[in-house]
Each structure stands twice: as C-alpha cells, then as structure tokens.
Amino acid sequence: MNKNKKNLKTYNKFYARVVHTSTVETDELAGIIERNCSVKKSDVLAVLTEMSEVMNDQLQDSKCVKLSGIGTFKLAVSCIGADSIPEFNPTKNIKKIRVSFTPITKVDRATNKRIKNFTAGAKMKEYGQYTKIKTAPSGGDPNGGVVKP
C-alpha cells in the first residue's frame, strides 16, 4: 500500500510488484549455455567476460550497444534543469549516470501489438498475504522484504 501522502491519487492504493525468487549468476548461465550447445563453459565465461569489458568501453564512448535477440543498452542521465545554457554545470546539474536497457520488440501480426522480449509469456499470480519485514536476513532477502506469514 502506498503511504506517501504527497501524491493523493496513489495514496492508500495497492499495486502489483515482482517477487524475485533467486538470482542466476554468470557461472550458472555459462553452465546452462554449455548444456544447450556445443561450447565449453570456460569458453562461454571467456566470451561473457570480454563482452562485459567491450560493452563498457562502447557505452563510455557514447555508443548504444544492440545485442541481437536481447535488446539495446545505452547510457542515460538524471539531471536537474538549468534556467539557461550558461547556467548549466554538469557537476551541479547531473545527478547520476545509469545504464538504460530496452528489450527487443516484435510485432504480433494477428493483433498488431508490440511484444517485448523477456516479458512475453510471463505469468502473474498472487503471492499470498504480504507482511513487510524491517531488516533483511543475513544472506540477503530474495523476496525484497516481503514474506509469507
């Protein structure tokens, strides 16, 4: 429930949220890829490690990185506007730099709707009774602070 009184339109409203049950790390992904094709896990890890470094270099060189079948990565900024160009100061006005990801989309010819990769086929279900906990367990909280009673 939203308890922020600053936005009265959303105050005391309930919203859906995603519950992540675990995290798949690079090593596990490489093992899955090895089982699905004829490439050794060590080779997959080498390629993924190098891809990370190359993507970092390309993004910092002001380029977008498009991975076929996955999507496009690009740098984006959050900033505060200035009243004029001379008053704009990057150190003062730019609050943070982040990586923006846009998944590949396909058009369903029957419905003429755009379908984003990774979200098509996602199943939604009610998680149960939600209770918020104040602190996460020592190993982290895979449910983002939401636990079943």
Buried (B, 14 or more C-beta within 10 A) or exposed (E): EEEEEEEEEEEEEEEEEEEEEEEEEEEEBBBEBBEEEEEEBEEBBEEBEEEEEEBEEBBEEEEEBEEEEEBEBBBEEEEEEEEEEEEBEEEEEEEEEEEEBEBBEEEEEEEEEEBEEEEEEEEEEEBEEBEEEEEEEEEEBEBEEBBEE
